[in-house]
Amino acid sequence: MRLLVFDPFRGAAGDMITGALLHLGADREATVAAMASVVGEPGIAPVMRAGIQGLLVETHAPATERTLAEVTRRVRGARAPDQAVAMALRVFGRMARAEQQVHGEMAHFHEVGADDAIAEVVGACTAFLSLSADGCTVLPVALGGGSITGSHGMYPVPAPATLAILQEAGIPVRLGTAEDGELCTPTGAALLAEFGTSHALPDCTYSIEGVGYGAGTRDPDHVPNVLRAMIINCSNEADPSRVDLLETSVDDVSAEILAYTFSRLLEEGAYDVSALPCTMKKGRPGHLVRVIAAAGEGERIAAVMAAELGTLGVRCIPAVHRFVAKRSVQVVPVTINGQERPIRIKYGLLDGKVYSLKPEYDDTSTWARELGIPARTVARIAESQAWARIGKLDS
């Protein structure tokens, strides 16, 4: 999986997001053309911010105030891919909802309705789509602190509209101090909200394909005023020693539904499913359903549990370590009543030595039906002969 990651350790603004994506390798020609169709060709230049080089994007747009309808017309008229235009309209929809939530009905956008914001949003959406990432993770956003002067006078930082956008999207944040000033703007918040598909890195191993930095206009000495973006390639191989543990208690589920749910959960990739009898509130008998799933799969598997069992809550304990022994499966010839058949044997190993073995159920049960003897008898004989074979190999 190829994942785009935003690390807004010093916040985010429209120009910083566009700069970070271009520095990362987004289609510069398409992005510049989209922005130029709104306000004229932007300035894009490498700059240093406290020792880190990034791209500074400047639209050179005059200050304006526009209605949502005017903004919409300008976005639709941009020379940008249809998908980027649609995405940009959703971004301004987020900002419009936030401003209305804060100010009530409004005749005009304020700072976010300016032509520079329109160009930054259209450019950022064009750049984002050109990277063709499989998903986008937005790490916690630094908001800053203090106060700013806006169209309505003095405002606290973060701006109310910024908070409303981030709250709607559920993006995690970090507050700052008055020394920071405004680190995350409404435009930056709305773009991250639109782009983000998750807010935490997946529990996987990954390689870094590229890193880009988008520079802000301010240049403090003590900290780099940049937004970092990365493309990472995640391995789909799950670490078997890391699992998610899921639990829910039910007292109104029939045995048939419980059995069916077990089958569904295993089909969905759960490692193990069990149900323990328990006594629930008001002395009612019930079951504690416990599921072990691959790390990172807990939320998806929990949704299956909720749908099939009707439970209103599933306790999710993420990334629990479990001991996993090395194992191997070998085919061993087993003789019963003068007949020989290959049986698959699963071996567990510690320090290279077998400490456990078990014949595969499907092999022993099939042969037991043919022989007309109990399956446990076939399993016991197969296990005994497998152990004897190990003793001969060790001697």
C-alpha positions as CSV (number, residue, x, y, z in Angstrom):
1,M,0.0,0.0,0.0
2,R,1.3,3.4,-1.0
3,L,0.4,6.0,1.6
4,L,0.6,9.8,1.7
5,V,1.4,11.1,5.2
6,F,1.1,14.7,6.4
7,D,3.0,15.6,9.5
8,P,1.8,19.1,10.5
9,F,4.2,19.5,13.4
10,R,4.1,23.3,12.7
11,G,0.5,23.4,11.5
12,A,-0.8,23.7,7.9
13,A,-1.9,26.3,5.5
14,G,-3.0,26.2,1.8
15,D,0.4,27.4,0.5
16,M,2.3,25.0,2.8
17,I,0.3,22.0,1.7
18,T,0.7,22.8,-2.0
19,G,4.4,23.4,-1.5
20,A,4.9,20.1,0.4
21,L,3.1,18.1,-2.4
22,L,5.1,19.7,-5.1
23,H,8.4,19.2,-3.2
24,L,7.3,15.5,-2.8
25,G,7.0,15.1,-6.6
26,A,3.4,16.1,-7.5
27,D,2.8,17.2,-11.1
28,R,4.1,20.7,-11.1
29,E,2.9,21.6,-14.6
30,A,-0.7,20.6,-13.9
31,T,-0.7,22.3,-10.5
32,V,0.7,25.6,-11.8
33,A,-1.7,25.6,-14.7
34,A,-4.7,25.0,-12.3
35,M,-3.5,27.8,-10.0
36,A,-2.7,30.2,-12.9
37,S,-6.2,29.8,-14.3
38,V,-7.6,31.3,-11.1
39,V,-5.2,34.2,-10.3
40,G,-2.2,34.1,-12.6
41,E,0.9,32.1,-12.4
42,P,2.2,31.5,-8.8
43,G,5.7,32.0,-7.6
44,I,7.3,28.7,-6.5
45,A,10.8,28.9,-5.0
46,P,13.1,26.9,-2.7
47,V,13.7,28.5,0.6
48,M,15.4,27.6,3.9
49,R,13.4,27.5,7.2
50,A,15.7,27.0,10.2
51,G,18.0,24.8,8.2
52,I,15.4,22.8,6.3
53,Q,14.9,23.4,2.6
54,G,11.3,23.5,1.3
55,L,9.2,25.1,-1.4
56,L,7.4,28.4,-0.8
57,V,4.3,29.0,-2.9
58,E,3.0,32.5,-3.4
59,T,-0.1,33.3,-5.4
60,H,0.3,37.1,-5.5
61,A,-3.5,37.4,-5.3
62,P,-5.1,40.6,-4.1
63,A,-7.3,40.6,-1.0
64,T,-11.0,40.0,-1.8
65,E,-14.2,38.8,-0.3
66,R,-16.5,36.5,-2.2
67,T,-19.8,34.7,-1.7
68,L,-19.9,30.9,-1.8
69,A,-21.6,31.1,-5.2
70,E,-18.8,33.3,-6.5
71,V,-16.2,31.0,-5.1
72,T,-18.0,28.0,-6.7
73,R,-18.0,29.6,-10.1
74,R,-14.3,30.4,-10.0
75,V,-13.5,26.9,-8.9
76,R,-15.6,25.4,-11.7
77,G,-13.9,27.6,-14.2
78,A,-10.4,26.5,-13.1
79,R,-8.2,24.6,-15.7
80,A,-7.9,21.6,-13.5
81,P,-9.0,17.9,-13.7
82,D,-12.7,17.3,-13.0
83,Q,-11.8,15.2,-10.0
84,A,-9.7,18.1,-8.6
85,V,-12.5,20.6,-9.2
86,A,-15.0,18.4,-7.4
87,M,-12.6,17.9,-4.5
88,A,-11.9,21.7,-4.3
89,L,-15.7,22.3,-4.1
90,R,-16.0,19.9,-1.2
91,V,-13.1,21.7,0.6
92,F,-15.0,25.1,0.3
93,G,-18.1,23.3,1.4
94,R,-16.3,22.4,4.6
95,M,-15.2,26.0,5.2
96,A,-18.7,27.3,4.5
97,R,-20.2,25.0,7.0
98,A,-17.6,26.0,9.6
99,E,-18.1,29.7,9.0
100,Q,-21.9,29.4,9.2
101,Q,-21.5,27.4,12.4
102,V,-19.4,30.2,13.9
103,H,-21.0,33.3,12.5
104,G,-24.5,32.1,11.5
105,E,-25.8,33.2,8.0
106,M,-23.2,35.1,6.1
107,A,-23.2,37.1,2.9
108,H,-19.5,36.6,2.1
109,F,-16.6,34.3,2.9
110,H,-14.0,36.3,4.7
111,E,-10.3,35.4,4.6
112,V,-10.9,32.0,3.1
113,G,-12.9,33.4,0.2
114,A,-9.9,35.3,-1.1
115,D,-8.5,34.5,-4.5
116,D,-5.3,33.2,-3.0
117,A,-7.2,30.6,-1.0
118,I,-9.1,29.5,-4.2
119,A,-5.8,29.1,-6.1
120,E,-4.2,27.2,-3.2
121,V,-7.2,24.9,-2.8
122,V,-7.4,24.1,-6.5
123,G,-3.6,23.7,-6.8
124,A,-3.4,21.5,-3.7
125,C,-6.2,19.2,-4.9
126,T,-4.6,18.9,-8.3
127,A,-1.2,18.1,-6.8
128,F,-2.7,15.6,-4.3
129,L,-4.5,13.6,-7.0
130,S,-1.4,13.5,-9.2
131,L,0.4,11.5,-6.6
132,S,-2.1,8.7,-6.9
133,A,-1.7,7.5,-3.3
134,D,-3.8,4.6,-2.0
135,G,-4.6,6.5,1.2
136,C,-3.7,9.6,3.2
137,T,-2.8,9.7,6.9
138,V,-3.0,13.1,8.8
139,L,-0.9,13.1,12.0
140,P,-1.8,15.4,14.9
141,V,-2.0,19.0,13.8
142,A,-0.2,21.8,15.7
143,L,-2.7,24.7,16.1
144,G,-0.6,27.4,17.8
145,G,-1.9,29.9,20.3
146,G,-2.3,33.6,21.0
147,S,-4.6,35.8,18.9
148,I,-5.0,37.2,15.4
149,T,-6.8,40.1,13.8
150,G,-9.5,39.1,11.3
151,S,-12.5,40.5,9.5
152,H,-14.5,40.6,12.8
153,G,-11.7,41.9,14.9
154,M,-9.5,40.1,17.4
155,Y,-9.8,36.3,17.5
156,P,-8.3,33.6,19.6
157,V,-5.9,31.1,18.0
158,P,-6.9,28.6,16.8
159,A,-9.6,30.4,14.9
160,P,-13.1,29.2,15.6
161,A,-13.6,28.1,12.0
162,T,-10.4,26.1,12.1
163,L,-11.6,24.3,15.2
164,A,-15.0,23.6,13.6
165,I,-13.4,22.0,10.5
166,L,-11.1,19.8,12.5
167,Q,-13.9,18.8,14.9
168,E,-16.1,17.7,12.1
169,A,-13.3,15.7,10.5
170,G,-12.1,14.2,13.8
171,I,-8.5,15.1,13.2
172,P,-6.3,15.0,16.3
173,V,-4.7,18.3,17.3
174,R,-2.0,19.8,19.6
175,L,-2.5,23.2,21.2
176,G,0.4,25.6,21.4
177,T,1.4,28.9,23.1
178,A,1.0,32.6,22.4
179,E,4.5,32.6,21.1
180,D,3.5,30.2,18.2
181,G,0.8,32.4,16.8
182,E,-1.6,30.9,14.2
183,L,-0.1,27.6,12.9
184,C,-3.1,26.0,11.2
185,T,-5.5,28.1,9.0
186,P,-9.0,27.2,8.0
187,T,-7.9,26.5,4.5
188,G,-5.1,24.2,5.7
189,A,-7.6,22.4,8.1
190,A,-10.2,22.0,5.3
191,L,-7.6,20.5,2.9
192,L,-6.3,18.1,5.5
193,A,-9.8,17.1,6.4
194,E,-10.6,16.4,2.7
195,F,-7.5,14.5,2.0
196,G,-7.2,12.4,5.2
197,T,-8.5,8.8,5.2
198,S,-6.9,8.0,8.6
199,H,-5.3,9.7,11.6
200,A,-2.7,7.2,12.6
201,L,0.0,5.2,10.8
202,P,-0.9,1.6,10.2
203,D,0.8,-1.1,12.3
204,C,3.1,-2.3,9.5
205,T,6.6,-2.1,8.3
206,Y,7.2,0.5,5.6
207,S,9.8,2.1,3.4
208,I,10.0,5.8,2.7
209,E,9.6,6.6,-1.0
210,G,9.9,10.4,-0.7
211,V,9.8,13.4,1.6
212,G,8.6,16.9,0.8
213,Y,8.5,20.2,2.8
214,G,6.2,23.1,2.2
215,A,7.4,26.4,3.7
216,G,5.3,28.9,5.5
217,T,5.8,32.7,5.0
218,R,7.2,33.2,8.5
219,D,10.8,32.3,9.2
220,P,11.5,32.0,12.9
221,D,15.0,31.2,14.0
222,H,14.2,28.5,16.6
223,V,12.0,26.1,14.6
224,P,11.5,25.2,10.9
225,N,8.2,26.7,9.8
226,V,7.4,23.9,7.3
227,L,4.8,21.2,6.7
228,R,6.3,17.7,6.1
229,A,4.7,15.3,3.7
230,M,5.9,11.7,3.0
231,I,5.1,8.9,0.6
232,I,5.5,5.5,2.4
233,N,5.1,2.0,1.1
234,C,3.5,-0.3,3.6
235,S,4.1,-4.0,3.7
236,N,0.8,-6.0,3.7
237,E,2.6,-8.8,5.6
238,A,1.1,-8.9,9.1
239,D,3.4,-9.4,12.0
240,P,2.0,-12.6,13.6
241,S,3.4,-11.6,17.0
242,R,1.1,-8.5,17.1
243,V,-2.6,-8.9,17.3
244,D,-5.8,-7.0,18.1
245,L,-7.9,-8.5,20.9
246,L,-11.7,-7.9,20.6
247,E,-14.3,-8.7,23.2
248,T,-18.1,-8.3,23.6
249,S,-20.7,-9.7,26.0
250,V,-24.0,-10.9,24.6
251,D,-27.0,-12.4,26.4
252,D,-29.7,-12.3,23.6
253,V,-28.0,-14.3,20.8
254,S,-29.1,-17.9,19.9
255,A,-26.6,-20.7,19.5
256,E,-27.3,-20.8,15.8
257,I,-26.5,-17.1,15.3
258,L,-23.4,-17.5,17.5
259,A,-22.1,-20.4,15.4
260,Y,-22.8,-18.5,12.2
261,T,-21.0,-15.4,13.5
262,F,-18.0,-17.6,14.3
263,S,-17.9,-18.8,10.6
264,R,-18.3,-15.2,9.3
265,L,-15.4,-13.9,11.5
266,L,-13.1,-16.6,10.4
267,E,-14.0,-16.0,6.8
268,E,-13.2,-12.3,7.4
269,G,-9.7,-13.2,8.5
270,A,-9.9,-13.5,12.3
271,Y,-7.1,-15.7,13.7
272,D,-9.3,-17.2,16.4
273,V,-12.8,-17.0,17.8
274,S,-14.1,-18.3,21.2
275,A,-17.1,-17.8,23.4
276,L,-16.9,-18.2,27.2
277,P,-20.1,-18.7,29.3
278,C,-20.6,-15.8,31.7
279,T,-23.2,-14.3,34.0
280,M,-24.3,-10.8,33.0
281,K,-26.3,-8.0,34.6
282,K,-29.5,-9.1,36.4
283,G,-28.1,-12.6,36.6
284,R,-28.7,-13.4,33.0
285,P,-26.6,-16.1,31.4
286,G,-24.6,-15.0,28.4
287,H,-21.3,-15.4,26.5
288,L,-18.1,-13.4,26.3
289,V,-17.2,-13.5,22.6
290,R,-13.4,-13.1,22.2
291,V,-11.7,-12.6,18.8
292,I,-8.0,-12.5,17.9
293,A,-7.3,-10.5,14.7
294,A,-4.2,-9.3,12.9
295,A,-2.9,-6.0,14.2
296,G,-4.7,-3.1,12.5
297,E,-7.7,-5.3,11.5
298,G,-9.5,-4.8,14.8
299,E,-11.9,-2.0,13.7
300,R,-13.0,-3.9,10.6
301,I,-13.5,-7.2,12.4
302,A,-15.3,-5.4,15.2
303,A,-17.8,-4.0,12.7
304,V,-18.6,-7.6,11.6
305,M,-19.1,-8.6,15.3
306,A,-21.5,-5.7,15.8
307,A,-23.5,-6.5,12.6
308,E,-23.8,-10.2,13.2
309,L,-24.4,-10.1,17.0
310,G,-26.3,-6.9,17.3
311,T,-24.0,-5.7,20.1
312,L,-23.7,-2.0,20.7
313,G,-20.1,-2.1,21.8
314,V,-16.9,-4.1,21.2
315,R,-13.9,-3.7,23.4
316,C,-10.8,-3.3,21.2
317,I,-7.4,-3.8,22.7
318,P,-5.0,-2.9,19.8
319,A,-1.6,-4.4,19.0
320,V,-1.2,-6.9,21.9
321,H,2.0,-9.0,21.8
322,R,1.5,-12.7,21.6
323,F,4.0,-15.5,21.7
324,V,4.2,-17.3,18.3
325,A,6.2,-20.5,18.1
326,K,7.9,-21.4,14.8
327,R,5.9,-24.0,13.1
328,S,6.1,-26.2,10.0
329,V,3.8,-28.7,8.3
330,Q,5.2,-31.9,6.9
331,V,3.7,-34.9,5.2
332,V,4.4,-38.1,7.2
333,P,3.5,-41.7,6.0
334,V,1.2,-43.3,8.6
335,T,0.3,-47.0,8.6
336,I,-3.0,-48.3,10.1
337,N,-4.3,-51.9,9.6
338,G,-1.8,-52.5,6.9
339,Q,-2.7,-49.4,4.9
340,E,-0.3,-46.5,4.5
341,R,-1.4,-42.9,3.8
342,P,0.4,-39.6,3.9
343,I,-0.9,-37.4,6.7
344,R,-0.1,-33.7,7.2
345,I,1.5,-33.1,10.6
346,K,1.9,-29.6,12.1
347,Y,5.0,-29.2,14.2
348,G,5.8,-26.6,16.8
349,L,9.4,-25.7,17.4
350,L,11.4,-24.1,20.2
351,D,15.2,-23.5,19.6
352,G,15.0,-25.7,16.6
353,K,13.5,-28.7,18.5
354,V,10.0,-30.1,18.1
355,Y,8.0,-29.7,21.3
356,S,4.5,-30.2,19.9
357,L,2.9,-31.9,16.9
358,K,-0.6,-32.5,15.8
359,P,-2.1,-34.3,12.8
360,E,-4.4,-32.2,10.5
361,Y,-8.0,-32.9,11.4
362,D,-9.2,-33.0,7.8
363,D,-6.7,-35.8,7.0
364,T,-7.4,-37.9,10.0
365,S,-11.2,-37.5,9.9
366,T,-11.4,-38.5,6.2
367,W,-9.3,-41.6,6.7
368,A,-11.3,-42.5,9.9
369,R,-14.5,-42.6,7.8
370,E,-12.9,-44.9,5.2
371,L,-11.5,-47.2,7.9
372,G,-14.7,-47.2,10.0
373,I,-12.8,-46.4,13.2
374,P,-13.0,-43.3,15.5
375,A,-11.2,-40.2,14.3
376,R,-9.4,-39.8,17.7
377,T,-7.9,-43.3,17.2
378,V,-6.5,-42.3,13.8
379,A,-5.2,-39.1,15.2
380,R,-3.5,-40.9,18.2
381,I,-1.8,-43.4,15.9
382,A,-0.7,-40.7,13.5
383,E,0.7,-38.7,16.4
384,S,2.6,-41.7,17.8
385,Q,4.2,-42.6,14.5
386,A,5.1,-38.9,13.9
387,W,6.9,-38.8,17.3
388,A,8.6,-42.1,16.5
389,R,9.8,-40.7,13.2
390,I,11.3,-37.7,15.0
391,G,13.2,-40.0,17.4
392,K,14.7,-41.9,14.4
393,L,15.8,-38.6,12.8
394,D,17.4,-37.4,16.0
395,S,19.3,-40.6,16.7
